[in-house]
């Protein structure tokens, strides 16, 4: 994207890191609640207790000694995911999509051996991928089956949906699509595509990769502007319910749509990144301030979801401003038509 002046960024309400940290994360997120979302195992157990749908937990490895006994655990699994409980930025996640006589096939198509898997788990337990480098535990969970609607727009990986939830209201969403560059992972920093989503409808409004505007997926050549996320109200409701579970006022919720089970909660983040604004070509601040202006009467999850879908519906609401050029606006208009 071309250079944009700080004045323009302020005018359209782009939330910067310093303001996010001070005015929203520090103000609305009690540090005592951080461990619940910083630890994926604790997040999963909390979600299960609340009755929220999550990928199945298959096994947990807590010590180096247990790694030698991992072969019987994996012997009955053709597809699975291994991830650090306290990892960040998508680091340390190993996605296995199949087996071969000599080992395992990653989502990218490359092959690894059982020893490679053991080495990966060793790195997780030693804290190589954890926040602050602290010793960690490895989680083995079921692999999410990509919904049919996304098979043509994601490269060898399961897309996920990031939703920013503020005081229980979903305020901004983004679909993250795996690419060859991201090794089949839906992580923007590793090269995944971010597709901004209209909160009112779940339809695509913009798409970027490495902050560059995209019209088609770089690997599948499928147009991105026609994407519409199914089960959209259910996804918003699942994310909104996480506010009650964590009591974190400013929260990032990562969700997926499984082909057989529907919407699932993957993980939560007390410090969600700001690139979602680039993917949406719109700033977060106007939406956050609208929620802050409420008199805070009690609202149920369904009422908060319906309010967000109405307030932040880009098909009918007047835009406050955009990061896009006039040429890009024409593309965006086609995406929401």
Secondary structure as UniProt FT lines:
FT   HELIX           6..11
FT   TURN            12..13
FT   HELIX           17..19
FT   HELIX           20..25
FT   HELIX           26..28
FT   HELIX           31..33
FT   HELIX           34..38
FT   HELIX           40..50
FT   STRAND          57..61
FT   HELIX           64..67
FT   TURN            68..69
FT   HELIX           70..74
FT   TURN            75..76
FT   STRAND          80..84
FT   TURN            85..86
FT   TURN            89..92
FT   STRAND          94..100
FT   TURN            101..102
FT   STRAND          103..106
FT   TURN            107..108
FT   STRAND          111..112
FT   HELIX           114..126
FT   TURN            127..129
FT   HELIX           131..133
FT   STRAND          138..141
FT   HELIX           148..150
FT   TURN            151..153
FT   STRAND          160..166
FT   TURN            167..168
FT   STRAND          169..177
FT   TURN            180..184
FT   HELIX           188..190
FT   STRAND          193..197
FT   TURN            199..201
FT   STRAND          203..209
FT   TURN            210..211
FT   STRAND          212..213
FT   TURN            218..220
FT   TURN            225..226
FT   TURN            230..231
FT   HELIX           232..246
FT   STRAND          250..258
FT   TURN            259..261
FT   STRAND          262..269
FT   TURN            270..271
FT   HELIX           276..280
FT   HELIX           285..292
FT   HELIX           301..311
FT   TURN            314..316
FT   HELIX           326..336
//
